[in-house]
Structure formats: C-alpha cells, structure tokens
C-alpha cells in the first residue's frame, strides 16, 4: 500500500477518521491493522493521529 508505520512525534501510530457530525471516530491502532482491516464500509478521510 505504500503506507508506513510512524510512531514518532508528533504521531501516535494510530489512524483515525475525524468525527463528522454524529458519526463516532473510527480508529485503527496501527498502519498494518488499517491496511489489513479497512473494508470500505466507512468511507472518508483517515489521518494519522497526532499526539498532544
């Protein structure tokens, strides 16, 4: 897929789909989980989660 793991600051390593309205935030713990488990049923923009 070309996506790599990135757990270095300012990123947590997780992928999230930011909350758009009443839809809950969708989270994948790792890039591997995201690329292996994303099935297209929740389309949208997913971004790397930034640490605070």
N, CA, C and O of each residue as an XYZ file, in Angstrom:
208
protein
N       0.810     -1.202      0.000
C       0.000      0.000      0.000
C       0.847      1.258      0.000
O       0.371      2.327     -0.380
N       2.091      1.143      0.419
C       2.941      2.310      0.481
C       2.835      3.066      1.793
O       3.588      4.014      2.014
N       1.918      2.672      2.671
C       1.803      3.323      3.974
C       2.807      2.691      4.928
O       2.938      1.468      4.985
N       3.504      3.519      5.666
C       4.485      3.013      6.620
C       4.038      3.325      8.035
O       3.239      4.232      8.266
N       4.572      2.550      8.988
C       4.306      2.840     10.400
C       5.027      4.137     10.753
O       6.144      4.379     10.295
N       4.388      4.964     11.565
C       5.023      6.192     12.034
C       4.557      6.428     13.456
O       3.449      6.911     13.688
N       5.408      6.085     14.401
C       5.060      6.274     15.810
C       5.932      7.343     16.455
O       5.962      7.477     17.678
N       6.635      8.096     15.630
C       7.490      9.155     16.161
C       6.687     10.442     16.273
O       5.778     10.695     15.483
N       7.040     11.255     17.274
C       6.361     12.525     17.492
C       6.330     13.317     16.198
O       7.339     13.354     15.494
N       5.246     13.935     15.864
C       4.060     14.176     16.689
C       2.936     13.165     16.467
O       1.772     13.495     16.694
N       3.250     11.941     16.030
C       2.192     10.977     15.722
C       2.166      9.822     16.711
O       3.200      9.420     17.244
N       0.956      9.289     16.950
C       0.781      8.193     17.907
C       0.930      6.821     17.268
O       1.125      5.831     17.973
N       0.842      6.746     15.949
C       0.857      5.461     15.258
C      -0.532      4.990     14.873
O      -0.675      4.056     14.085
N      -1.567      5.634     15.428
C      -2.946      5.249     15.123
C      -3.465      6.030     13.920
O      -2.998      7.129     13.621
N      -4.443      5.435     13.239
C      -5.155      6.092     12.141
C      -6.568      6.377     12.606
O      -7.216      5.501     13.179
N      -7.059      7.588     12.371
C      -8.410      7.951     12.794
C      -9.168      8.587     11.635
O      -8.584      9.171     10.721
N     -10.478      8.453     11.706
C     -11.359      9.204     10.810
C     -12.013     10.237     11.716
O     -12.867      9.889     12.532
N     -11.627     11.496     11.584
C     -12.174     12.520     12.475
C     -13.699     12.525     12.477
O     -14.334     12.253     11.458
N     -14.269     12.835     13.619
C     -15.715     12.858     13.813
C     -16.342     13.881     12.885
O     -15.983     15.058     12.899
N     -17.272     13.420     12.089
C     -18.013     14.302     11.181
C     -19.481     14.222     11.557
O     -20.200     13.343     11.082
N     -19.930     15.135     12.409
C     -21.318     15.108     12.865
C     -21.493     14.118     13.998
O     -20.754     14.154     14.982
N     -22.474     13.228     13.864
C     -22.772     12.291     14.942
C     -22.071     10.949     14.769
O     -22.234     10.055     15.599
N     -21.294     10.799     13.699
C     -20.579      9.555     13.469
C     -19.433      9.428     14.465
O     -18.667     10.377     14.630
N     -19.292      8.291     15.129
C     -18.184      8.135     16.069
C     -16.846      8.099     15.335
O     -16.779      7.757     14.154
N     -15.795      8.454     16.046
C     -14.458      8.406     15.480
C     -14.087      6.944     15.247
O     -14.264      6.102     16.127
N     -13.575      6.653     14.065
C     -13.133      5.304     13.734
C     -11.622      5.277     13.890
O     -10.923      6.150     13.377
N     -11.118      4.269     14.602
C      -9.704      4.209     14.916
C      -9.106      2.863     14.541
O      -9.715      1.817     14.763
N      -7.926      2.899     13.978
C      -7.111      1.706     13.738
C      -5.819      1.907     14.520
O      -5.206      2.970     14.426
N      -5.395      0.910     15.288
C      -4.252      1.050     16.186
C      -2.918      1.182     15.461
O      -2.003      1.837     15.960
N      -2.802      0.567     14.292
C      -1.542      0.590     13.555
C      -1.819      0.708     12.058
O      -2.948      0.521     11.604
N      -0.780      1.019     11.310
C      -0.912      1.053      9.855
C      -1.251     -0.330      9.330
O      -2.066     -0.466      8.418
N      -0.625     -1.369      9.905
C      -0.903     -2.743      9.468
C      -2.369     -3.091      9.681
O      -3.002     -3.677      8.802
N      -2.914     -2.735     10.840
C      -4.329     -3.009     11.112
C      -5.217     -2.260     10.118
O      -6.194     -2.811      9.611
N      -4.874     -1.019      9.850
C      -5.649     -0.208      8.908
C      -5.646     -0.845      7.516
O      -6.704     -1.028      6.913
N      -4.470     -1.178      7.014
C      -4.393     -1.704      5.655
C      -4.980     -3.105      5.540
O      -5.479     -3.472      4.476
N      -4.933     -3.892      6.607
C      -5.463     -5.254      6.564
C      -6.963     -5.312      6.804
O      -7.636     -6.195      6.273
N      -7.499     -4.386      7.597
C      -8.891     -4.497      8.021
C      -9.851     -3.492      7.404
O     -11.065     -3.660      7.521
N      -9.344     -2.455      6.752
C     -10.258     -1.482      6.146
C     -11.002     -2.156      5.001
O     -10.386     -2.693      4.080
N     -12.337     -2.124      5.066
C     -13.143     -2.827      4.062
C     -13.990     -1.894      3.197
O     -14.776     -2.360      2.371
N     -13.836     -0.593      3.378
C     -14.576      0.356      2.558
C     -15.973      0.671      3.058
O     -16.662      1.502      2.467
N     -16.408      0.025      4.141
C     -17.768      0.249      4.636
C     -17.921      1.592      5.350
O     -19.043      2.061      5.544
N     -16.816      2.212      5.740
C     -16.836      3.529      6.390
C     -15.931      4.470      5.591
O     -14.826      4.787      6.031
N     -16.396      4.919      4.417
C     -15.549      5.770      3.583
C     -15.309      7.130      4.218
O     -16.079      7.577      5.069
N     -14.260      7.765      3.805
C     -13.939      9.088      4.310
C     -12.441      9.282      4.316
O     -11.694      8.489      3.743
N     -12.015     10.332      4.963
C     -10.600     10.641      5.054
C     -10.069     10.157      6.388
O     -10.587     10.522      7.443
N      -9.053      9.350      6.339
C      -8.383      8.871      7.547
C      -7.036      9.566      7.640
O      -6.344      9.731      6.635
N      -6.664      9.974      8.851
C      -5.405     10.682      9.063
C      -4.659     10.047     10.223
O      -5.249      9.379     11.072
N      -3.363     10.267     10.242
C      -2.574      9.798     11.385
C      -2.932     10.649     12.598
O      -3.023     11.873     12.505
N      -3.132      9.997     13.722
C      -3.469     10.716     14.952
C      -2.228     11.430     15.478
O      -1.155     10.838     15.588
N      -2.391     12.696     15.795
C      -1.289     13.453     16.379
C      -1.386     13.399     17.892
O      -2.475     13.467     18.462
N      -0.227     13.276     18.538
C      -0.200     13.309     19.995
C      -0.352     14.745     20.448
O      -0.096     15.683     19.692
N      -0.762     14.899     21.658
C      -0.992     16.256     22.167
C       0.188     16.763     22.937
O       0.162     17.889     23.434
